[in-house]
């Protein structure tokens, strides 16, 4: 599933084509993805000018001159294609700009979503009202993390995947950050010292920033909007590395927690 760095990379790719562009054609090619597509999406977006693009957690935000904001989620396998040579079966939304550029939202598994909200009320969008702070934003620091984790018996990995605690973190980057901070994924979240939480905050910020620079990770269907693959997978320390050497010299292990693979090093992660 595309995680925060992949969505950030996607938004950057779309920004290079859409920012300031007039949407001359907006064509939903089916009625729904994971959820129904707004029936008036074509009407509300056609002719509008894109005034800004941003990201919240794993969602992309496209703001327009008419006061409407398109919110998209890439689901399990979604990606935007820029100037595709042809429109395929799994291209479920096609957008054309006044400059003749074409974008297609491709989602073979249809676990993604498209929605429209008013730009001045986007923070009230239902999924956003339950989210914690952005991990790369100023509100995510050791004081915040210590406060929200106090007394929690759940594992630190489960806590970091909880979008109510921190928005946008996913399995890959949680595994990587915990390894960088040398914290066992099974350790009780409320029993981690403040100095170790400080290391964890730095690790989370560091791994996400490095992944964004690398264009995200290549995992199954994910690719950047320009069709290029993300290269952060070449820098993975533990994710997908079962049986290989951890940077500390130990051996990476794999366990399954809640149906998800957890990769860690028992030598250095305590």
MARLUM-598819 format. One line per 4 residues: their letters; for each residue x, y, z of N, C-alpha, C. Coordinates in pm, 1 decimal. Example, Ala and Ser with C-alpha at 12.3 -4.5 7.8 and 13.67 -1.06 7.14 Angstrom:
// MARLUM-598819
AS	1319.0,-569.0,780.0,1230.0,-450.0,780.0,1320.0,-330.0,780.0; 1285.0,-225.0,708.0,1367.0,-106.0,714.0,1290.0,3.0,787.0
This chain:
// MARLUM-598819
XXXX	84.7,-119.4,0.0,0.0,0.0,0.0,88.4,124.5,0.0; 61.9,222.0,-88.6,137.8,347.1,-83.3,124.0,412.4,54.1; 237.8,451.9,110.7,237.6,515.2,242.3,271.1,663.8,226.7; 295.6,732.5,335.6,314.3,877.2,333.1,418.5,921.3,229.7
XXXX	539.2,863.9,224.0,636.7,911.4,125.2,589.1,893.1,-18.8; 517.1,782.9,-45.7,467.7,760.5,-180.5,362.2,864.3,-218.3; 275.2,899.3,-123.2,172.7,999.7,-151.1,236.3,1137.9,-165.6; 334.9,1169.3,-83.1,406.3,1296.4,-95.3,473.6,1306.5,-232.4
XXXX	534.5,1197.3,-276.1,598.6,1194.1,-407.0,495.4,1210.1,-518.4; 380.7,1145.4,-501.5,272.6,1156.7,-599.7,224.7,1300.3,-610.7; 201.9,1365.0,-497.7,154.2,1503.8,-498.4,256.4,1594.8,-566.2; 385.0,1571.9,-539.8,488.3,1653.4,-604.4,485.1,1635.3,-755.8
XXXX	463.3,1511.5,-800.8,455.2,1485.5,-944.0,334.1,1551.5,-1007.1; 220.7,1545.0,-937.6,99.2,1609.4,-988.6,113.5,1761.5,-989.2; 181.7,1815.0,-888.7,197.8,1960.1,-879.2,267.8,2015.7,-1004.0; 363.4,1941.9,-1056.1,438.9,1989.7,-1171.9,352.1,2001.7,-1296.4
XXXX	238.7,1933.0,-1298.0,149.0,1935.3,-1413.4,22.0,2014.1,-1385.7; -30.8,2003.9,-1263.4,-163.5,2057.9,-1233.9,-163.7,2196.5,-1171.7; -60.3,2234.4,-1099.3,-65.7,2361.0,-1025.9,-84.8,2477.1,-1123.4; -196.1,2550.5,-1108.8,-226.7,2661.9,-1196.6,-295.3,2623.0,-1326.2
XXXX	-319.3,2494.4,-1346.1,-378.7,2446.2,-1471.2,-530.8,2455.0,-1467.6; -590.0,2474.9,-1584.0,-735.5,2471.0,-1599.2,-775.7,2329.4,-1636.6; -875.0,2275.8,-1566.5,-921.7,2139.9,-1592.0,-1028.5,2145.0,-1701.8; -990.5,2110.3,-1823.0,-1083.8,2119.2,-1935.6,-1164.9,1991.3,-1954.2
XXXX	-1118.2,1883.3,-1897.2,-1190.6,1755.7,-1907.3,-1171.8,1678.5,-1777.3; -1281.4,1636.5,-1717.1,-1277.9,1554.7,-1596.0,-1376.9,1441.2,-1618.8; -1324.8,1321.4,-1636.2,-1409.2,1209.1,-1675.7,-1396.2,1089.3,-1579.9; -1488.7,1075.6,-1485.6,-1493.0,951.2,-1407.7,-1539.5,838.4,-1500.0
XXXX	-1470.4,726.0,-1497.3,-1501.4,618.4,-1590.8,-1572.8,501.3,-1524.8; -1610.9,519.1,-1398.6,-1694.8,424.4,-1327.5,-1763.4,499.2,-1212.8; -1862.4,437.2,-1153.3,-1940.6,505.1,-1049.7,-1876.6,500.0,-912.5; -1782.5,405.5,-892.0,-1725.3,391.1,-758.5,-1586.3,331.4,-764.4
XXXX	-1514.1,352.0,-655.9,-1390.8,278.2,-629.0,-1420.0,200.6,-501.8; -1348.1,229.9,-393.5,-1385.9,164.8,-267.4,-1520.0,218.8,-218.1; -1542.3,347.2,-245.8,-1667.8,413.7,-211.8,-1721.9,480.6,-337.9; -1848.6,518.7,-339.0,-1903.2,586.6,-456.1,-1827.2,716.5,-487.3
XXXX	-1809.1,742.7,-615.8,-1750.2,868.9,-660.6,-1862.0,973.1,-666.1; -1840.1,1094.4,-615.4,-1946.5,1195.2,-619.4,-2005.8,1210.0,-759.5; -2136.6,1206.4,-768.5,-2201.8,1208.8,-898.9,-2181.0,1342.6,-970.1; -2152.8,1449.0,-894.8,-2133.0,1580.0,-955.4,-1985.8,1617.6,-968.6
XXXX	-1895.9,1519.8,-958.7,-1752.7,1547.6,-965.1,-1715.4,1612.7,-1098.2; -1766.5,1557.7,-1208.9,-1735.7,1613.8,-1340.3,-1783.1,1760.4,-1349.3; -1904.7,1784.7,-1306.8,-1963.9,1917.5,-1316.9,-1888.3,2019.3,-1231.6; -1850.0,1981.4,-1111.3,-1787.2,2075.8,-1019.7,-1641.0,2105.0,-1052.5
XXXX	-1574.1,2012.7,-1120.5,-1432.3,2031.9,-1147.8,-1401.7,2080.4,-1288.6; -1483.9,2046.3,-1385.7,-1456.8,2087.5,-1523.2,-1461.7,2240.4,-1535.0; -1354.7,2297.5,-1589.2,-1344.6,2442.2,-1604.0,-1278.2,2512.0,-1487.4; -1256.8,2442.0,-1377.9,-1192.5,2501.7,-1260.3,-1040.8,2508.5,-1279.7
XXXX	-978.4,2601.0,-1206.9,-832.9,2612.9,-1206.9,-778.2,2552.1,-1078.5; -673.4,2474.4,-1090.4,-610.1,2415.0,-972.1,-526.0,2522.0,-903.8; -555.4,2547.8,-777.9,-487.0,2654.1,-703.9,-388.4,2602.2,-600.2; -384.0,2472.2,-579.9,-288.1,2418.2,-484.3,-300.5,2268.0,-469.8
XXXX	-190.4,2202.7,-435.2,-188.2,2058.9,-409.4,-111.2,2034.1,-281.5; -162.3,1945.1,-198.4,-97.5,1913.8,-71.6,-132.5,1772.0,-30.9; -93.9,1735.4,91.9,-115.6,1599.9,141.2,-159.2,1605.5,286.4; -247.1,1516.1,326.2,-280.4,1493.5,466.6,-275.7,1343.9,488.6
XXXX	-183.3,1298.2,574.8,-163.9,1154.4,599.4,-137.5,1085.2,465.6; -220.9,987.8,429.0,-202.4,915.4,303.1,-300.0,963.0,195.7; -355.5,1082.6,213.2,-449.7,1139.5,118.1,-384.5,1254.8,41.9; -416.9,1266.2,-86.3,-374.8,1380.5,-165.8,-488.8,1480.1,-176.1
XXXX	-455.5,1610.3,-174.3,-555.7,1716.3,-175.8,-530.3,1807.1,-295.7; -634.1,1828.0,-378.5,-623.6,1914.3,-496.5,-727.0,2025.1,-481.1; -680.7,2148.0,-458.0,-770.2,2261.0,-434.4,-796.3,2334.5,-565.4; -919.3,2384.7,-582.9,-955.2,2452.2,-707.4,-1011.5,2591.6,-681.4
XXXX	-1020.4,2668.4,-789.2,-1064.8,2806.8,-782.6,-1211.4,2820.8,-747.3; -1288.1,2714.9,-757.1,-1430.5,2721.6,-726.5,-1460.7,2690.8,-579.8; -1356.9,2672.9,-502.6,-1377.7,2643.2,-361.0,-1401.2,2496.5,-332.3; -1379.8,2412.2,-433.3,-1391.4,2267.9,-413.6,-1253.3,2206.3,-401.5
XXXX	-1243.5,2100.7,-322.6,-1118.1,2027.4,-308.2,-1141.7,1880.5,-340.2; -1061.3,1827.7,-432.8,-1063.3,1685.1,-463.9,-970.0,1613.8,-367.5; -1021.3,1514.0,-297.7,-940.9,1434.6,-204.8,-929.9,1293.7,-260.7; -806.7,1246.9,-279.0,-788.8,1111.3,-331.7,-704.4,1026.4,-237.4
XXXX	-734.1,898.2,-238.0,-656.3,799.1,-163.9,-618.7,690.4,-262.7; -494.0,645.9,-259.4,-444.5,550.0,-357.3,-474.5,405.3,-322.1; -530.1,381.3,-202.7,-567.2,245.2,-166.5,-449.1,150.5,-166.1; -468.6,30.6,-218.8,-364.0,-71.9,-221.0,-272.5,-59.0,-342.0
XXXX	-329.3,-20.1,-455.5,-252.6,-28.3,-580.0,-269.1,93.3,-669.5; -325.2,202.8,-617.1,-350.9,317.3,-702.4,-227.5,399.6,-733.6; -229.4,464.1,-849.1,-125.3,559.6,-886.3,-178.3,647.3,-999.0; -125.4,767.1,-1006.4,-159.2,857.7,-1115.1,-58.7,837.5,-1228.3
XXXX	-108.8,837.5,-1349.8,-22.3,828.9,-1467.9,-29.4,961.9,-1541.2; 86.4,1016.3,-1576.1,94.1,1143.3,-1647.2,115.7,1118.4,-1795.7; 30.6,1176.9,-1877.6,38.3,1166.1,-2023.6,54.0,1021.3,-2069.5; -37.5,933.1,-2029.0,-29.0,793.3,-2073.5,-49.2,784.1,-2224.9
XXXX	14.4,686.2,-2286.0,2.0,669.9,-2431.3,-138.6,624.0,-2469.6; -204.9,555.0,-2378.0,-344.3,515.8,-2400.2,-413.2,500.7,-2266.1; -545.5,511.0,-2267.3,-624.0,495.7,-2145.3,-662.8,349.5,-2131.6; -631.1,290.6,-2015.8,-652.3,148.2,-1995.8,-776.6,116.6,-1914.2
XXXX	-801.4,-11.8,-1900.7,-919.3,-60.1,-1828.1,-922.6,-11.4,-1684.6; -805.8,-1.3,-1621.6,-800.3,34.4,-1479.9,-776.0,183.0,-1456.3; -786.8,264.1,-1560.3,-780.3,408.8,-1544.8,-921.4,458.6,-1516.2; -949.8,490.2,-1391.6,-1087.3,516.1,-1349.5,-1124.8,663.7,-1345.6
XXXX	-1026.7,752.0,-1355.6,-1054.2,894.5,-1366.8,-953.0,952.3,-1464.8; -1001.8,1025.1,-1564.0,-914.7,1088.6,-1662.1,-934.2,1239.1,-1653.4; -824.0,1312.6,-1644.3,-826.0,1458.2,-1633.3,-737.3,1515.7,-1743.4; -787.5,1618.7,-1811.3,-708.9,1687.3,-1913.6,-703.5,1835.2,-1878.9
XXXX	-587.4,1896.9,-1903.8,-569.4,2038.1,-1873.3,-573.6,2122.5,-2000.7; -584.6,2253.4,-1981.3,-586.3,2345.0,-2095.1,-457.2,2341.4,-2175.0; -349.4,2294.8,-2111.5,-221.2,2283.4,-2181.2,-208.4,2151.7,-2257.7; -314.8,2070.2,-2252.8,-312.8,1944.4,-2325.9,-250.3,1828.5,-2251.1
XXXX	-219.9,1846.9,-2123.0,-165.4,1736.7,-2042.5,-279.3,1646.8,-1996.5; -251.1,1518.0,-1986.5,-352.4,1419.4,-1947.3,-302.5,1342.4,-1825.9; -390.9,1325.5,-1727.7,-359.5,1243.9,-1610.4,-467.1,1138.0,-1595.3; -426.1,1019.6,-1553.9,-520.4,909.8,-1533.6,-494.0,845.5,-1398.2
XXXX	-598.9,833.1,-1318.6,-588.1,763.6,-1190.2,-611.8,616.4,-1215.0; -506.6,537.8,-1197.4,-509.8,394.9,-1227.0,-516.5,317.1,-1095.9; -611.7,226.2,-1082.6,-629.4,152.3,-957.0,-688.0,14.3,-986.3; -602.3,-84.2,-1016.4,-651.6,-217.6,-1052.8,-739.5,-281.9,-946.2
XXXX	-706.4,-263.8,-818.3,-783.1,-331.2,-712.0,-902.0,-248.2,-662.2; -904.9,-122.5,-700.1,-1015.7,-32.3,-666.0,-1036.5,-20.2,-514.3; -926.6,-14.3,-438.6,-934.7,11.7,-295.1,-911.8,159.6,-264.6; -886.9,238.7,-366.9,-867.7,380.9,-346.7,-1000.8,452.6,-336.4
XXXX	-995.8,586.4,-330.8,-1119.5,662.9,-321.0,-1101.3,801.1,-380.5; -1213.5,861.6,-420.7,-1219.8,998.3,-470.4,-1335.6,1067.6,-400.1; -1312.3,1189.1,-352.3,-1419.8,1260.6,-285.9,-1403.0,1409.8,-310.6; -1509.7,1485.2,-290.4,-1508.8,1629.9,-303.9,-1559.3,1693.1,-175.0
XXXX	-1486.6,1794.3,-128.5,-1531.1,1871.8,-11.8,-1509.1,2019.1,-42.1; -1568.2,2105.1,35.9,-1540.5,2247.3,24.1,-1401.7,2276.5,81.6; -1326.7,2360.1,11.8,-1188.4,2386.7,51.5,-1176.8,2448.1,190.0; -1276.5,2526.4,228.3,-1268.7,2592.2,358.9,-1312.4,2502.0,473.8
XXXX	-1348.3,2377.1,441.1,-1393.3,2284.4,545.4,-1324.4,2148.5,534.8; -1211.7,2142.2,463.9,-1149.1,2012.2,440.4,-1103.2,1944.9,569.6; -1070.8,2024.2,670.5,-1025.0,1964.8,796.1,-1137.7,1891.8,868.9; -1262.2,1916.8,827.5,-1377.0,1847.8,886.1,-1413.1,1720.8,809.7
XXXX	-1336.1,1688.0,706.3,-1357.2,1563.8,632.1,-1345.1,1447.0,730.5; -1443.0,1358.3,730.5,-1455.3,1257.9,836.8,-1325.9,1184.5,870.4; -1250.8,1130.7,773.2,-1127.6,1059.5,811.8,-1025.9,1148.1,882.5; -1026.8,1278.6,851.8,-926.0,1368.7,909.5,-956.8,1406.7,1053.6
XXXX	-1082.1,1404.0,1090.8,-1118.9,1447.6,1225.7,-1068.0,1352.3,1333.5; -1031.3,1232.1,1294.7,-984.9,1132.0,1392.1,-834.1,1112.1,1387.4; -763.2,1194.3,1312.2,-620.3,1173.4,1291.4,-534.3,1253.8,1388.0; -419.4,1196.6,1419.2,-318.8,1265.7,1497.3,-238.4,1359.2,1409.9
XXXX	-131.1,1417.7,1463.8,-49.4,1512.4,1387.9,33.1,1443.8,1279.5; 78.7,1525.0,1185.4,169.2,1477.3,1081.0,306.1,1447.1,1142.0; 367.3,1334.4,1107.3,497.5,1299.9,1166.4,610.6,1393.4,1124.6; 593.0,1466.4,1014.9,695.5,1561.7,972.5,659.3,1704.3,1012.7
XXXX	548.8,1720.1,1083.8,504.6,1853.0,1124.6,553.5,1891.6,1263.1; 535.1,2017.4,1300.8,588.0,2068.6,1428.4,517.1,2013.7,1551.6; 396.1,1961.2,1535.3,321.1,1912.1,1651.5,362.4,1771.6,1694.3; 441.5,1705.3,1610.2,487.6,1570.0,1643.9,627.9,1580.5,1701.9
XXXX	636.8,1571.3,1833.6,766.9,1577.3,1900.0,765.9,1482.7,2019.7; 876.3,1479.6,2092.0,887.9,1383.5,2200.8,787.7,1413.3,2312.2; 758.1,1540.2,2337.3,661.6,1573.6,2442.0,523.4,1520.0,2406.1; 484.3,1538.1,2281.1,354.4,1486.7,2236.5,351.2,1334.2,2245.3
XXXX	455.5,1268.5,2193.5,455.3,1123.1,2190.0,453.8,1065.0,2330.5; 530.6,1122.5,2421.5,532.6,1074.5,2560.2,393.4,1088.3,2623.0; 325.2,1196.3,2592.2,192.8,1219.8,2651.4,89.5,1119.6,2599.5; 84.9,1096.6,2467.3,-20.2,1009.9,2412.8,8.1,862.0,2437.5
XXXX	134.1,827.3,2463.0,168.0,686.8,2487.5,167.4,650.2,2636.0; 156.9,748.1,2722.4,163.0,721.8,2866.2,57.2,619.2,2909.0; 104.0,513.1,2975.0,15.1,410.0,3026.9,-35.8,309.5,2925.6; 3.7,322.2,2800.3,-45.9,229.9,2697.7,27.3,96.3,2704.7
XXXX	-49.9,-13.2,2711.9,8.4,-146.6,2716.5,25.3,-205.4,2578.1; -36.9,-144.7,2476.0,-24.1,-194.6,2339.5,120.3,-182.4,2292.5; 158.9,-259.3,2193.7,295.9,-254.9,2144.1,323.3,-120.9,2077.0; 449.5,-82.1,2075.4,486.5,44.8,2014.8,458.4,41.7,1865.0
XXXX	473.5,-74.1,1801.2,444.3,-79.1,1658.1,296.5,-54.1,1633.0; 210.3,-119.1,1710.0,66.5,-99.5,1693.0,27.8,45.0,1720.9; 91.2,105.9,1819.7,60.0,244.6,1853.4,95.9,338.6,1739.3; 211.9,316.1,1677.4,254.8,404.1,1568.8,170.8,386.0,1442.9
XXXX	110.8,268.3,1426.9,22.9,245.3,1311.8,-117.3,300.4,1335.1; -146.9,339.6,1456.5,-277.1,395.8,1490.6,-282.5,540.0,1440.5; -365.5,565.3,1339.4,-372.0,698.3,1278.2,-421.4,805.2,1374.9; -484.6,764.4,1485.2,-527.7,861.2,1585.3,-409.7,915.3,1664.5
XXXX	-298.2,843.2,1664.6,-178.9,886.4,1737.5,-87.1,967.4,1647.3; -61.6,916.0,1528.0,20.5,987.5,1430.5,-31.9,952.6,1292.0; -47.5,1052.0,1207.3,-113.3,1033.3,1077.7,-14.0,994.5,969.0; -49.0,891.7,893.3,25.3,861.1,771.3,131.3,754.6,780.8
XXXX	166.1,709.7,901.7,267.1,605.1,912.7,209.0,470.8,871.4; 289.2,391.3,802.7,248.7,258.5,760.8,352.3,154.9,799.4; 328.2,32.5,761.6,407.1,-80.9,807.8,555.6,-70.6,772.8; 584.6,-31.9,649.2,724.8,-27.6,605.7,806.0,67.3,692.9
XXXX	757.4,190.8,704.6,838.1,294.0,768.1,837.5,283.6,919.9; 735.4,220.7,977.1,738.5,193.5,1121.2,845.6,89.1,1151.5; 850.4,-16.4,1072.0,955.8,-118.2,1091.7,1094.2,-55.7,1080.3; 1112.8,28.6,980.6,1242.9,91.0,958.5,1280.0,186.6,1072.5
XXXX	1184.6,267.5,1115.4,1213.3,364.7,1221.2,1244.2,296.3,1353.7; 1169.5,192.2,1386.3,1195.1,120.1,1511.3,1333.7,56.7,1510.0; 1377.1,9.4,1395.4,1512.0,-46.5,1386.1,1617.0,63.3,1403.9; 1594.3,177.8,1340.9,1688.8,288.4,1353.9,1699.7,334.1,1499.3
XXXX	1585.9,331.4,1570.7,1585.3,375.2,1710.6,1621.8,262.3,1806.4; 1641.0,142.7,1753.7,1678.2,24.5,1832.9,1573.9,-8.3,1939.5; 1448.0,-1.4,1899.5,1337.1,-32.6,1989.3,1262.5,-154.4,1934.6; 1240.6,-253.3,2018.6,1169.0,-373.5,1976.2,1024.7,-338.3,1941.3
XXXX	972.1,-389.4,1831.1,834.5,-356.4,1792.1,730.2,-404.5,1891.6; 765.2,-504.3,1972.8,670.8,-560.7,2069.5,674.8,-491.2,2205.2; 766.5,-398.7,2225.0,777.4,-331.0,2355.1,650.9,-250.4,2382.3; 603.4,-254.4,2506.4,484.2,-178.9,2543.7,508.9,-29.9,2521.9
XXXX	415.1,34.6,2451.3,433.3,175.0,2414.5,450.3,265.3,2535.6; 382.7,233.2,2645.2,389.4,317.3,2763.6,509.2,291.8,2851.4; 597.0,200.1,2810.2,713.3,166.3,2891.8,843.9,200.5,2821.2; 837.6,300.2,2734.4,957.8,345.2,2664.5,1000.5,479.0,2723.4
XXXX	1125.6,489.8,2761.4,1174.1,611.1,2827.0,1170.8,730.9,2732.8; 1166.2,847.1,2791.2,1163.7,970.2,2711.4,1286.1,983.4,2620.5; 1408.4,954.0,2667.9,1524.4,962.6,2577.5,1511.0,869.3,2457.3; 1455.1,750.2,2479.2,1437.7,657.5,2366.4,1326.2,704.7,2273.6
XXXX	1224.7,768.6,2327.9,1119.9,825.6,2242.8,1176.9,938.8,2157.2; 1270.5,1014.3,2212.3,1334.5,1120.8,2134.6,1408.6,1061.2,2015.1; 1476.7,948.7,2038.9,1544.5,880.4,1928.5,1444.2,831.3,1825.3; 1329.0,784.9,1873.4,1226.6,734.0,1783.5,1168.1,845.7,1696.8
XXXX	1141.4,961.6,1756.2,1090.4,1074.9,1678.8,1189.4,1111.8,1568.6; 1316.6,1117.5,1603.1,1419.4,1150.1,1502.8,1426.0,1043.7,1394.6; 1411.6,917.1,1433.9,1417.1,808.2,1336.8,1299.1,814.8,1240.4; 1181.0,842.3,1292.9,1061.7,852.3,1207.9,1078.5,965.1,1107.3
XXXX	1120.7,1080.4,1156.1,1141.5,1193.8,1066.5,1249.3,1162.8,962.3; 1355.5,1098.7,1007.7,1466.7,1069.6,917.8,1430.8,970.8,809.2; 1361.2,862.9,845.9,1329.5,760.9,746.4,1226.4,812.4,646.6; 1130.5,892.0,692.6,1031.7,947.3,599.9,1096.1,1047.2,505.0
XXXX	1182.6,1132.4,556.3,1249.3,1231.6,471.9,1337.2,1164.1,367.5; 1409.4,1060.9,407.5,1495.5,989.0,312.8,1412.6,918.6,206.2; 1298.9,863.5,246.4,1213.1,793.6,150.8,1153.3,890.6,49.7; 1115.2,1010.4,94.9,1059.9,1109.9,3.3,1166.2,1151.0,-98.8
XXXX	1288.0,1172.4,-52.7,1397.7,1209.1,-143.7,1419.8,1099.9,-248.3; 1406.1,973.2,-205.0,1428.1,859.5,-295.1,1307.4,829.2,-383.0; 1197.8,905.0,-364.6,1079.8,881.0,-446.4,992.0,770.2,-395.7; 1005.5,735.2,-267.4,924.0,629.9,-210.1,984.1,492.9,-232.9
XXXX	910.3,391.5,-193.7,953.3,253.0,-209.8,877.3,188.9,-324.7; 940.1,96.1,-391.2,873.7,19.0,-494.5,818.5,-106.7,-430.8; 689.0,-117.7,-420.9,626.7,-233.7,-358.3,506.0,-272.8,-441.6; 515.2,-385.1,-509.9,408.6,-431.3,-597.9,378.4,-328.3,-704.8
XXXX	263.4,-261.0,-696.1,215.9,-179.7,-807.2,256.4,-33.1,-800.9; 322.4,9.6,-694.3,346.7,152.3,-681.0,453.6,202.3,-777.4; 424.4,313.3,-841.4,522.4,387.3,-920.0,488.2,534.5,-909.9; 586.7,619.6,-932.5,562.8,763.0,-930.1,475.5,802.3,-1049.5
XXXX	414.2,922.0,-1046.2,328.0,960.4,-1158.1,398.4,960.9,-1293.2; 530.7,985.7,-1293.8,602.0,987.0,-1421.4,638.3,847.4,-1469.3; 594.6,745.7,-1393.6,620.7,607.6,-1433.8,747.6,549.4,-1375.5; 832.8,635.1,-1318.0,955.5,586.3,-1257.1,924.4,517.6,-1124.2
XXXX	1008.5,422.5,-1086.6,991.2,351.3,-961.0,1064.8,423.6,-848.8; 1009.5,412.8,-727.3,1078.2,468.2,-611.5,1195.3,378.0,-573.9; 1299.6,437.6,-518.7,1421.3,361.2,-492.7,1453.9,342.6,-345.4; 1363.5,382.8,-255.5,1397.4,370.1,-114.3,1409.9,224.1,-71.8
XXXX	1347.7,133.0,-144.5,1358.1,-9.0,-107.8,1503.3,-55.7,-107.5; 1587.9,11.0,-183.9,1729.9,-26.0,-185.7,1799.8,15.2,-56.3; 1732.4,101.2,24.8,1790.2,145.3,150.2,1726.5,78.6,271.5; 1633.3,-14.2,249.2,1568.0,-79.4,362.9,1670.6,-145.3,453.5
XXXX	1657.1,-122.1,581.5,1744.2,-182.3,682.1,1692.8,-319.6,722.9; 1560.3,-330.2,743.3,1503.6,-457.0,789.9,1381.3,-501.7,709.8; 1302.7,-407.7,657.2,1178.1,-447.0,591.3,1207.5,-535.6,470.4; 1142.8,-651.2,467.2,1161.6,-745.6,357.5,1297.4,-813.2,357.0
XXXX	1371.3,-800.7,467.8,1510.3,-850.1,471.5,1527.7,-970.2,563.7; 1425.1,-1050.5,581.7,1434.1,-1166.4,670.9,1554.2,-1254.2,636.1; 1632.0,-1286.3,738.4,1748.6,-1372.1,718.8,1873.7,-1298.0,675.9; 1860.9,-1170.0,645.8,1976.3,-1091.3,604.7,2035.6,-1018.9,725.8
XXXX	2150.7,-959.3,704.5,2219.7,-892.0,814.8,2160.6,-754.9,841.2; 2135.1,-726.7,967.6,2098.2,-592.4,1012.8,2225.2,-507.3,1009.6; 2214.0,-375.2,998.0,2333.6,-290.9,1004.3,2417.4,-312.2,1129.3; 2354.9,-361.4,1238.3,2430.8,-385.4,1361.6,2510.9,-514.9,1356.0
XXXX	2485.2,-597.9,1256.0,2552.5,-726.6,1245.6,2466.1,-844.1,1283.7; 2351.2,-818.1,1346.2,2258.1,-925.0,1379.6,2182.3,-972.9,1256.9; 2089.6,-1065.5,1278.7,2011.0,-1122.1,1168.7,1866.2,-1074.8,1179.1; 1813.0,-1027.0,1068.6,1676.2,-976.2,1065.6,1577.4,-1092.5,1074.6
XXXX	1480.4,-1077.4,1163.3,1374.9,-1177.1,1180.8,1241.9,-1120.5,1131.2; 1147.8,-1211.1,1111.2,1012.9,-1171.2,1068.7,910.8,-1239.5,1158.0; 809.0,-1164.5,1197.9,697.7,-1220.5,1270.5,570.8,-1158.8,1213.7; 457.3,-1220.7,1241.0,330.0,-1169.9,1190.7,248.3,-1118.0,1308.4
XXXX	208.5,-991.8,1300.6,128.4,-927.9,1404.1,3.8,-869.6,1339.3; -111.6,-918.5,1378.5,-235.8,-866.6,1324.2,-245.6,-879.7,1174.0; -189.0,-985.8,1120.1,-194.0,-1009.0,976.4,-87.9,-934.6,897.5; -1.8,-858.4,965.2,103.2,-782.6,897.6,239.5,-838.2,935.1
XXXX	329.9,-838.4,840.0,466.0,-882.1,867.3,541.4,-773.2,941.6; 611.2,-814.2,1046.7,696.7,-723.4,1122.0,839.9,-770.4,1105.4; 926.2,-682.2,1058.4,1067.5,-715.3,1040.1,1148.2,-639.1,1145.4; 1237.8,-709.9,1212.3,1313.0,-649.3,1322.4,1440.5,-727.8,1346.4
XXXX	1528.6,-669.1,1425.3,1653.4,-735.5,1462.4,1653.9,-758.1,1612.3; 1646.7,-884.6,1658.9,1645.8,-909.9,1803.6,1776.9,-877.2,1872.5; 1882.5,-859.5,1794.8,2013.4,-827.7,1853.1,2019.1,-684.2,1903.8; 1972.6,-591.0,1823.5,1987.6,-449.7,1862.2,1856.6,-384.2,1906.5
XX	1743.2,-446.1,1876.1,1614.8,-384.7,1913.2,1565.0,-446.0,2042.2; 1562.2,-367.1,2147.0,1526.3,-415.1,2281.4,1407.4,-336.9,2336.2
